[in-house]
């Protein structure tokens, strides 16, 4: 059975879990998060086997004695798969599969399994398949000893091994996928350039998986994005335009959740999705305030942000799930010495504090607006309605002829758009700074 055969099956699989508590903090993985990953993948946990080691064993990762214990557990529970909460080398994975006579999956393979189940967009599915195939190409083993050479009538000669055939087919598919993803990426880049040309500010929500990004995104944009209390509930980037009072129209982007020790191949596979992070004007770094490991997870997210080249993008730290804190914390905004918001405390589940977040986000973009005065023809009822949708109205009135008078905030793009209206009788800039 090949490594990713299980990805095409959706029935509940019986799993034996293996977790190693390493002395080196950099090698450690969270046990609670491991259980959540397995649950998200849809496996039934039969037994958890734990051990302590200084360093991984070169052959079996856990050593021969512990490997025997795992083998006994597989036989006892008739397990379908053994899942390690760590990254295994191809050699370790092959050795364990042969010794345990069972499918072996490591942490990277488990995350890929979840990605394969959750990807919904065309691009997301292509990216997941590409990551799977690249991983599989390093883990192929000869599984057909009776077909060591292909041959027979009409096919005599040296031929090629089945393993070589598999590798050739995989490499061909990888090239095909890379070509298709590049086309999708170019289309995405065109859309991104169009947004940049329109000068609409872009705000991207980032954070550790299951921090509540999709729930918050739905509250802020009414987007209806799928949200669930599971790891990697959503993988595909979603964009929505939102009108912020005092700041105009902005674009919000939701992204795939980050995770500790996220494999480099996965970062590469979802590069185009994560590029929304690098191209943003502001990052909303969402944090589970009630998570006992929140400081470590903040550091993990910052590492991924740096890896995709977004470390210089301004960040607003948003602490979610304050309703789970003890003692309770009220929604609030922390500011720096210049009065700029740096932290917002809220609950996306109840909606408490979301208004504070929207005001804080708006404050980052107020300086990019004109204060203008406009006079619209008395018959320009439709244009008058458009102004209510377009900008932030500060004052409104009428002149002696019944023409509409406005004082309002407009972005540069909105200002240029309004100046083209034939119904506009008079227009002038009062200030290029928002009050």
C-alpha positions as CSV (number, residue, x, y, z in Angstrom):
1,X,0.0,0.0,0.0
2,X,1.5,3.4,-1.0
3,X,1.8,6.2,1.4
4,X,-1.2,8.3,0.2
5,X,-3.6,5.5,-0.7
6,X,-5.4,6.3,2.5
7,X,-6.1,9.9,1.3
8,X,-8.7,8.5,-1.1
9,X,-10.6,6.7,1.7
10,X,-13.1,8.4,3.9
11,X,-14.1,5.6,6.3
12,X,-13.0,5.8,9.9
13,X,-9.6,4.2,10.2
14,X,-8.2,2.6,13.3
15,X,-5.0,4.4,14.4
16,X,-2.3,3.8,16.9
17,X,-0.6,7.1,17.8
18,X,3.1,7.5,18.7
19,X,4.4,10.5,20.6
20,X,8.0,11.1,21.7
21,X,8.9,13.5,24.4
22,X,12.3,14.8,23.3
23,X,14.6,16.6,25.7
24,X,15.4,19.3,23.1
25,X,12.5,21.8,23.1
26,X,12.9,22.5,19.4
27,X,12.1,18.9,18.6
28,X,9.0,18.7,20.8
29,X,5.4,18.6,19.5
30,X,2.2,19.2,21.5
31,X,0.3,16.1,22.4
32,X,-3.1,17.9,22.6
33,X,-2.6,19.4,19.1
34,X,-1.7,15.9,17.9
35,X,-5.0,14.6,19.1
36,X,-6.8,17.5,17.3
37,X,-4.9,16.7,14.1
38,X,-5.9,13.1,14.2
39,X,-9.5,14.0,14.9
40,X,-9.5,16.4,12.0
41,X,-8.3,13.7,9.7
42,X,-11.2,11.5,10.8
43,X,-9.3,8.5,12.4
44,X,-10.4,6.5,15.4
45,X,-7.7,6.5,18.1
46,X,-7.1,3.0,19.4
47,X,-4.1,3.6,21.6
48,X,-1.5,6.2,22.4
49,X,2.1,5.1,22.9
50,X,4.5,7.6,24.4
51,X,8.2,7.5,25.2
52,X,11.2,9.8,26.0
53,X,14.4,10.0,24.0
54,X,17.4,12.3,23.7
55,X,17.5,11.9,19.9
56,X,15.5,9.9,17.2
57,X,16.7,6.4,16.4
58,X,18.2,6.3,12.9
59,X,16.3,3.1,11.9
60,X,13.0,3.1,13.7
61,X,12.9,6.6,15.2
62,X,11.8,5.2,18.5
63,X,14.2,2.3,19.0
64,X,13.7,-1.5,18.6
65,X,12.1,-2.1,21.9
66,X,9.4,0.6,21.5
67,X,8.9,-0.6,17.9
68,X,8.0,-4.0,19.2
69,X,5.5,-2.4,21.6
70,X,3.9,-0.6,18.7
71,X,3.7,-3.8,16.7
72,X,1.9,-5.5,19.5
73,X,-0.6,-2.6,19.7
74,X,-1.2,-2.8,15.9
75,X,-2.0,-6.6,16.2
76,X,-4.1,-6.1,19.3
77,X,-6.3,-3.4,17.8
78,X,-6.1,-4.6,14.2
79,X,-5.0,-1.0,13.4
80,X,-5.0,0.3,9.9
81,X,-2.4,3.0,10.4
82,X,0.3,4.1,12.9
83,X,0.7,7.8,13.1
84,X,3.8,9.6,14.5
85,X,3.6,13.1,15.9
86,X,6.9,13.9,14.3
87,X,8.5,14.1,10.9
88,X,10.0,10.8,9.7
89,X,12.7,10.4,7.2
90,X,11.8,8.2,4.1
91,X,14.1,5.5,5.4
92,X,12.5,5.5,8.9
93,X,9.1,5.3,7.3
94,X,10.0,2.4,5.1
95,X,11.7,0.5,7.9
96,X,8.7,1.0,10.2
97,X,6.2,0.0,7.5
98,X,8.0,-3.2,6.9
99,X,8.5,-4.1,10.5
100,X,5.0,-3.2,11.7
101,X,3.4,-4.6,8.5
102,X,1.1,-1.6,8.7
103,X,0.6,1.8,7.0
104,X,2.8,4.4,8.7
105,X,2.1,8.1,8.6
106,X,4.1,10.9,10.1
107,X,3.0,14.4,11.1
108,X,3.7,15.9,7.7
109,X,1.7,13.2,6.0
110,X,-1.1,13.7,8.5
111,X,-1.3,17.4,7.8
112,X,-1.3,16.7,4.0
113,X,-4.2,14.2,4.6
114,X,-6.2,16.9,6.2
115,X,-5.3,19.4,3.5
116,X,-6.5,16.9,0.9
117,X,-9.9,16.6,2.6
118,X,-10.4,20.3,3.2
119,X,-9.2,21.9,-0.1
120,X,-12.2,23.2,-2.0
121,X,-10.9,25.5,-4.7
122,X,-9.3,24.3,-7.9
123,X,-6.0,25.9,-7.0
124,X,-6.1,24.4,-3.5
125,X,-6.6,20.9,-4.8
126,X,-3.8,21.3,-7.3
127,X,-1.5,22.6,-4.6
128,X,-2.3,19.7,-2.3
129,X,-1.8,17.1,-5.0
130,X,1.6,18.6,-5.9
131,X,2.8,18.5,-2.3
132,X,1.6,14.9,-2.0
133,X,3.4,13.8,-5.2
134,X,6.6,15.6,-4.2
135,X,6.5,13.8,-0.9
136,X,5.6,10.5,-2.4
137,X,8.5,10.7,-4.9
138,X,11.0,10.4,-2.1
139,X,9.2,7.5,-0.5
140,X,8.7,5.1,-3.3
141,X,9.7,1.5,-2.7
142,X,9.7,-1.6,-4.9
143,X,6.4,-3.3,-4.2
144,X,6.4,-5.8,-7.1
145,X,9.3,-8.2,-6.6
146,X,7.8,-10.6,-9.2
147,X,7.8,-7.8,-11.8
148,X,11.4,-6.7,-11.3
149,X,11.7,-6.2,-15.1
150,X,8.9,-5.4,-17.5
151,X,9.2,-7.6,-20.6
152,X,7.5,-10.3,-22.6
153,X,6.8,-10.7,-26.3
154,X,7.5,-7.5,-28.1
155,X,9.1,-6.0,-25.0
156,X,12.4,-7.8,-24.6
157,X,15.6,-6.1,-23.5
158,X,16.6,-4.3,-20.4
159,X,13.3,-2.6,-19.9
160,X,12.8,-0.6,-16.6
161,X,11.8,-1.5,-13.1
162,X,8.3,-0.8,-11.9
163,X,9.9,1.6,-9.4
164,X,11.5,3.6,-12.3
165,X,8.1,3.6,-14.1
166,X,6.4,5.0,-11.0
167,X,9.0,7.7,-10.6
168,X,8.7,8.7,-14.2
169,X,4.9,8.9,-14.0
170,X,5.0,10.9,-10.8
171,X,7.6,13.3,-12.3
172,X,5.5,13.8,-15.3
173,X,2.4,14.6,-13.2
174,X,4.4,17.0,-11.1
175,X,5.5,19.0,-14.1
176,X,1.9,19.0,-15.3
177,X,0.6,20.3,-12.0
178,X,3.4,22.9,-11.7
179,X,2.4,24.2,-15.1
180,X,-1.3,24.4,-14.2
181,X,-0.6,26.1,-10.9
182,X,1.6,28.6,-12.6
183,X,-1.3,29.6,-14.9
184,X,-3.6,30.0,-11.9
185,X,-0.9,32.0,-10.1
186,X,-0.6,34.4,-13.0
187,X,-4.4,34.9,-13.0
188,X,-4.2,35.6,-9.2
189,X,-1.3,38.0,-9.8
190,X,-3.4,40.0,-12.3
191,X,-6.2,40.2,-9.8
192,X,-3.8,41.4,-7.1
193,X,-2.3,44.0,-9.4
194,X,-5.8,45.3,-10.3
195,X,-6.5,45.7,-6.5
196,X,-3.2,47.5,-6.1
197,X,-4.0,49.8,-9.0
198,X,-7.3,50.6,-7.4
199,X,-5.4,51.6,-4.3
200,X,-7.8,49.8,-2.0
201,X,-6.1,48.9,1.3
202,X,-5.8,45.2,1.9
203,X,-6.1,43.7,5.4
204,X,-5.1,40.0,5.8
205,X,-6.2,37.9,8.8
206,X,-3.4,35.5,9.8
207,X,-3.0,33.2,12.9
208,X,-2.5,29.8,14.2
209,X,-5.0,27.2,12.9
210,X,-8.2,27.1,14.9
211,X,-7.7,30.6,16.4
212,X,-11.1,31.6,15.0
213,X,-10.0,33.4,11.7
214,X,-13.0,32.3,9.6
215,X,-15.5,33.1,12.4
216,X,-14.0,36.6,12.7
217,X,-13.8,37.0,9.0
218,X,-17.6,36.2,8.7
219,X,-18.4,38.8,11.4
220,X,-16.4,41.5,9.7
221,X,-17.5,40.8,6.1
222,X,-20.7,38.8,6.2
223,X,-18.9,36.4,3.9
224,X,-20.5,33.1,5.0
225,X,-17.1,31.3,5.0
226,X,-17.2,27.8,6.4
227,X,-16.0,27.8,10.1
228,X,-15.7,24.9,12.5
229,X,-13.9,24.2,15.8
230,X,-11.3,22.0,14.0
231,X,-7.8,22.4,12.7
232,X,-7.5,23.6,9.1
233,X,-11.3,24.0,8.8
234,X,-10.7,26.2,5.8
235,X,-7.7,26.3,3.4
236,X,-8.7,28.6,0.6
237,X,-8.1,32.3,0.6
238,X,-11.3,34.4,0.6
239,X,-11.5,38.1,-0.3
240,X,-14.3,40.5,0.5
241,X,-14.8,44.3,0.1
242,X,-15.9,46.1,3.2
243,X,-16.8,49.7,3.9
244,X,-15.2,51.0,7.1
245,X,-16.7,54.2,8.6
246,X,-14.1,57.0,8.3
247,X,-11.7,54.9,6.2
248,X,-13.6,54.0,3.0
249,X,-13.6,50.7,1.1
250,X,-11.0,48.1,2.1
251,X,-10.4,44.4,1.2
252,X,-10.3,41.7,3.8
253,X,-8.5,38.4,3.1
254,X,-8.8,35.2,5.1
255,X,-5.9,32.8,4.9
256,X,-4.9,29.2,5.7
257,X,-4.1,28.7,9.4
258,X,-0.5,28.3,10.4
259,X,0.8,25.5,12.6
260,X,4.0,24.7,14.5
261,X,6.8,23.2,12.5
262,X,4.8,23.6,9.3
263,X,6.7,21.7,6.6
264,X,8.5,23.9,4.1
265,X,6.8,22.0,1.2
266,X,3.4,23.1,2.6
267,X,4.5,26.7,2.8
268,X,5.7,26.4,-0.8
269,X,2.6,24.6,-1.9
270,X,0.3,27.4,-0.5
271,X,2.7,30.2,-1.5
272,X,0.1,32.0,-3.7
273,X,-2.4,31.9,-0.9
274,X,0.1,33.1,1.6
275,X,1.2,35.9,-0.8
276,X,-1.9,37.7,0.3
277,X,0.0,38.1,3.6
278,X,3.0,39.7,2.0
279,X,1.0,42.0,-0.2
280,X,-1.2,43.3,2.6
281,X,-1.2,46.8,4.0
282,X,-2.1,45.5,7.5
283,X,-2.0,42.1,9.1
284,X,-4.6,41.1,11.7
285,X,-2.7,38.5,13.8
286,X,-5.4,36.6,15.5
287,X,-4.5,34.8,18.7
288,X,-6.4,32.3,20.9
289,X,-6.2,34.2,24.2
290,X,-7.2,31.2,26.2
291,X,-4.6,28.9,24.8
292,X,-2.0,27.9,27.4
293,X,0.6,27.7,24.6
294,X,-0.3,31.0,23.0
295,X,3.1,32.6,23.3
296,X,4.8,29.7,21.5
297,X,2.1,29.8,18.8
298,X,2.5,33.6,18.4
299,X,6.2,32.9,17.8
300,X,5.4,30.1,15.3
301,X,3.1,32.4,13.3
302,X,5.8,35.1,13.3
303,X,8.2,32.6,11.9
304,X,5.9,31.7,9.0
305,X,5.2,35.4,8.3
306,X,8.9,36.0,8.1
307,X,9.3,32.9,5.8
308,X,6.8,34.4,3.2
309,X,8.5,37.8,3.4
310,X,5.8,39.7,5.3
311,X,7.7,40.6,8.5
312,X,7.7,44.3,7.6
313,X,3.9,44.5,7.2
314,X,2.3,46.4,10.1
315,X,0.5,44.1,12.5
316,X,-2.5,44.4,14.8
317,X,-2.5,41.7,17.5
318,X,-6.1,40.5,18.1
319,X,-6.7,38.3,21.2
320,X,-9.8,36.2,20.5
321,X,-11.9,33.9,22.8
322,X,-11.7,36.3,25.8
323,X,-15.0,34.7,27.0
324,X,-12.9,31.6,27.9
325,X,-10.3,33.5,30.0
326,X,-10.3,33.3,33.8
327,X,-10.7,35.8,35.3
328,X,-12.9,37.3,32.5
329,X,-11.5,40.1,30.3
330,X,-13.7,42.8,28.9
331,X,-13.3,43.9,25.2
332,X,-10.7,46.6,25.0
333,X,-8.1,48.2,22.8
334,X,-4.4,48.7,23.9
335,X,-2.6,51.6,22.2
336,X,1.1,52.6,22.0
337,X,2.6,56.0,23.0
338,X,1.4,57.5,19.8
339,X,-2.2,56.4,20.3
340,X,-2.0,53.7,17.6
341,X,-3.9,50.5,18.3
342,X,-1.5,47.5,18.9
343,X,-3.8,45.0,20.6
344,X,-7.5,44.3,20.5
345,X,-9.3,41.9,23.0
346,X,-12.6,40.4,21.7
347,X,-14.7,37.3,21.3
348,X,-15.6,36.4,17.7
349,X,-18.0,33.8,18.9
350,X,-20.2,36.3,20.8
351,X,-19.3,39.3,18.7
352,X,-18.1,41.3,21.7
353,X,-15.3,43.8,20.8
354,X,-15.6,43.3,17.0
355,X,-16.8,47.0,16.7
356,X,-13.6,48.0,18.5
357,X,-11.5,46.0,16.0
358,X,-13.3,47.6,13.0
359,X,-12.6,51.1,14.5
360,X,-9.0,50.1,15.1
361,X,-8.5,48.9,11.6
362,X,-10.1,52.0,10.2
363,X,-7.7,54.2,12.2
364,X,-4.7,52.8,10.2
365,X,-6.1,54.2,6.9
366,X,-7.7,57.5,7.7
367,X,-4.6,59.5,6.7
368,X,-5.0,58.5,3.1
369,X,-8.2,60.4,2.5
370,X,-9.3,63.8,1.2
371,X,-11.8,66.0,2.9
372,X,-13.8,67.5,0.0
373,X,-16.9,69.7,-0.7
374,X,-19.3,68.7,-3.4
375,X,-22.3,70.3,-5.1
376,X,-24.7,67.9,-7.0
377,X,-27.4,68.9,-9.4
378,X,-30.8,68.9,-7.9
379,X,-31.8,66.2,-10.4
380,X,-28.9,63.9,-9.5
381,X,-30.8,61.7,-7.1
382,X,-29.0,58.5,-8.2
383,X,-25.6,60.1,-7.7
384,X,-26.7,61.3,-4.3
385,X,-27.4,57.8,-3.3
386,X,-24.0,56.6,-4.7
387,X,-22.3,59.1,-2.4
388,X,-23.8,57.5,0.6
389,X,-22.3,54.2,-0.5
390,X,-19.0,55.7,-1.7
391,X,-17.6,57.8,1.1
392,X,-18.0,59.1,4.7
393,X,-20.4,62.0,4.8
394,X,-19.5,64.7,7.4
395,X,-22.1,67.4,6.5
396,X,-25.0,67.6,4.2
397,X,-27.3,70.4,3.1
398,X,-29.0,72.2,0.1
399,X,-28.4,75.5,-1.6
400,X,-31.1,78.0,-2.7
401,X,-31.7,76.1,-6.0
402,X,-32.2,72.8,-4.2
403,X,-28.8,71.4,-5.2
404,X,-27.2,68.9,-2.7
405,X,-24.2,70.1,-0.7
406,X,-21.8,67.6,0.8
407,X,-18.7,67.7,2.9
408,X,-17.1,64.2,3.1
409,X,-14.1,61.9,3.1
410,X,-13.0,60.3,-0.2
411,X,-10.0,58.2,-1.2
412,X,-7.9,59.4,-4.1
413,X,-9.6,56.8,-6.4
414,X,-13.1,57.8,-5.2
415,X,-12.2,61.5,-5.6
416,X,-11.1,60.9,-9.2
417,X,-14.2,58.9,-9.9
418,X,-16.6,61.6,-8.5
419,X,-14.9,64.3,-10.6
420,X,-16.0,62.6,-13.7
421,X,-19.7,62.9,-12.9
422,X,-21.6,65.2,-15.2
423,X,-24.0,66.0,-12.5
424,X,-21.2,67.5,-10.3
425,X,-21.6,71.3,-10.4
426,X,-18.7,72.2,-8.1
427,X,-16.0,70.2,-6.3
428,X,-12.9,71.1,-4.3
429,X,-10.4,69.6,-1.9
430,X,-10.6,71.1,1.6
431,X,-7.8,69.0,3.1
432,X,-5.8,66.0,2.1
433,X,-5.7,64.7,5.7
434,X,-8.7,63.1,7.4
435,X,-9.9,65.0,10.5
